[in-house]
Amino acid sequence: MFAGVGVALSILAFFIKRNKWEIDDMKERLRYMEISHAGQCKDVEHLNKISEDRRRDVQKLFEKVEGK
């Protein structure tokens, strides 16, 4: 009887450890994705700023051309 309980606990511990490894792996992947996403968001913000600056420059050029 004690051997059966011991085997059952061993099997349970094995599955709990395996789930912990999977969860740790998923946490690591999620952390990597969050870091990557943050970098991409920063790049997009920078590109938006550059395009907005160029749009304003083009507007100024058209105003100058129309004014002459």
C-alpha positions as protocol buffer text, in pm:
chain_id: "A"
residue {
  index: 1
  type: MET
  ca { x: 0 y: 0 z: 0 }
}
residue {
  index: 2
  type: PHE
  ca { x: 279 y: 245 z: 89 }
}
residue {
  index: 3
  type: ALA
  ca { x: 460 y: 152 z: -231 }
}
residue {
  index: 4
  type: GLY
  ca { x: 149 y: 237 z: -435 }
}
residue {
  index: 5
  type: VAL
  ca { x: 113 y: 574 z: -264 }
}
residue {
  index: 6
  type: GLY
  ca { x: 484 y: 639 z: -322 }
}
residue {
  index: 7
  type: VAL
  ca { x: 454 y: 555 z: -692 }
}
residue {
  index: 8
  type: ALA
  ca { x: 145 y: 775 z: -724 }
}
residue {
  index: 9
  type: LEU
  ca { x: 324 y: 1067 z: -556 }
}
residue {
  index: 10
  type: SER
  ca { x: 628 y: 1015 z: -779 }
}
residue {
  index: 11
  type: ILE
  ca { x: 413 y: 1026 z: -1091 }
}
residue {
  index: 12
  type: LEU
  ca { x: 232 y: 1334 z: -965 }
}
residue {
  index: 13
  type: ALA
  ca { x: 563 y: 1507 z: -887 }
}
residue {
  index: 14
  type: PHE
  ca { x: 692 y: 1421 z: -1235 }
}
residue {
  index: 15
  type: PHE
  ca { x: 392 y: 1584 z: -1405 }
}
residue {
  index: 16
  type: ILE
  ca { x: 408 y: 1889 z: -1179 }
}
residue {
  index: 17
  type: LYS
  ca { x: 778 y: 1936 z: -1262 }
}
residue {
  index: 18
  type: ARG
  ca { x: 709 y: 1894 z: -1633 }
}
residue {
  index: 19
  type: ASN
  ca { x: 434 y: 2156 z: -1618 }
}
residue {
  index: 20
  type: LYS
  ca { x: 667 y: 2390 z: -1432 }
}
residue {
  index: 21
  type: TRP
  ca { x: 930 y: 2350 z: -1705 }
}
residue {
  index: 22
  type: GLU
  ca { x: 671 y: 2426 z: -1972 }
}
residue {
  index: 23
  type: ILE
  ca { x: 547 y: 2731 z: -1783 }
}
residue {
  index: 24
  type: ASP
  ca { x: 903 y: 2857 z: -1735 }
}
residue {
  index: 25
  type: ASP
  ca { x: 966 y: 2811 z: -2107 }
}
residue {
  index: 26
  type: MET
  ca { x: 649 y: 3001 z: -2194 }
}
residue {
  index: 27
  type: LYS
  ca { x: 743 y: 3281 z: -1953 }
}
residue {
  index: 28
  type: GLU
  ca { x: 1082 y: 3313 z: -2124 }
}
residue {
  index: 29
  type: ARG
  ca { x: 921 y: 3324 z: -2468 }
}
residue {
  index: 30
  type: LEU
  ca { x: 669 y: 3582 z: -2351 }
}
residue {
  index: 31
  type: ARG
  ca { x: 945 y: 3799 z: -2204 }
}
residue {
  index: 32
  type: TYR
  ca { x: 1137 y: 3781 z: -2534 }
}
residue {
  index: 33
  type: MET
  ca { x: 821 y: 3873 z: -2728 }
}
residue {
  index: 34
  type: GLU
  ca { x: 746 y: 4167 z: -2497 }
}
residue {
  index: 35
  type: ILE
  ca { x: 1098 y: 4301 z: -2540 }
}
residue {
  index: 36
  type: SER
  ca { x: 1076 y: 4256 z: -2917 }
}
residue {
  index: 37
  type: HIS
  ca { x: 735 y: 4423 z: -2929 }
}
residue {
  index: 38
  type: ALA
  ca { x: 860 y: 4718 z: -2726 }
}
residue {
  index: 39
  type: GLY
  ca { x: 1144 y: 4767 z: -2973 }
}
residue {
  index: 40
  type: GLN
  ca { x: 909 y: 4749 z: -3268 }
}
residue {
  index: 41
  type: CYS
  ca { x: 671 y: 5002 z: -3109 }
}
residue {
  index: 42
  type: LYS
  ca { x: 962 y: 5238 z: -3055 }
}
residue {
  index: 43
  type: ASP
  ca { x: 1066 y: 5198 z: -3421 }
}
residue {
  index: 44
  type: VAL
  ca { x: 711 y: 5267 z: -3542 }
}
residue {
  index: 45
  type: GLU
  ca { x: 687 y: 5580 z: -3326 }
}
residue {
  index: 46
  type: HIS
  ca { x: 1016 y: 5702 z: -3470 }
}
residue {
  index: 47
  type: LEU
  ca { x: 902 y: 5635 z: -3828 }
}
residue {
  index: 48
  type: ASN
  ca { x: 573 y: 5815 z: -3765 }
}
residue {
  index: 49
  type: LYS
  ca { x: 759 y: 6117 z: -3632 }
}
residue {
  index: 50
  type: ILE
  ca { x: 989 y: 6124 z: -3935 }
}
residue {
  index: 51
  type: SER
  ca { x: 699 y: 6094 z: -4180 }
}
residue {
  index: 52
  type: GLU
  ca { x: 507 y: 6369 z: -4000 }
}
residue {
  index: 53
  type: ASP
  ca { x: 813 y: 6597 z: -4016 }
}
residue {
  index: 54
  type: ARG
  ca { x: 849 y: 6532 z: -4388 }
}
residue {
  index: 55
  type: ARG
  ca { x: 478 y: 6596 z: -4443 }
}
residue {
  index: 56
  type: ARG
  ca { x: 514 y: 6935 z: -4272 }
}
residue {
  index: 57
  type: ASP
  ca { x: 821 y: 7013 z: -4486 }
}
residue {
  index: 58
  type: VAL
  ca { x: 627 y: 6931 z: -4803 }
}
residue {
  index: 59
  type: GLN
  ca { x: 340 y: 7152 z: -4688 }
}
residue {
  index: 60
  type: LYS
  ca { x: 583 y: 7440 z: -4632 }
}
residue {
  index: 61
  type: LEU
  ca { x: 731 y: 7389 z: -4979 }
}
residue {
  index: 62
  type: PHE
  ca { x: 386 y: 7401 z: -5140 }
}
residue {
  index: 63
  type: GLU
  ca { x: 303 y: 7716 z: -4944 }
}
residue {
  index: 64
  type: LYS
  ca { x: 622 y: 7879 z: -5073 }
}
residue {
  index: 65
  type: VAL
  ca { x: 553 y: 7771 z: -5431 }
}
residue {
  index: 66
  type: GLU
  ca { x: 193 y: 7893 z: -5416 }
}
residue {
  index: 67
  type: GLY
  ca { x: 302 y: 8223 z: -5264 }
}
residue {
  index: 68
  type: LYS
  ca { x: 531 y: 8314 z: -5554 }
}
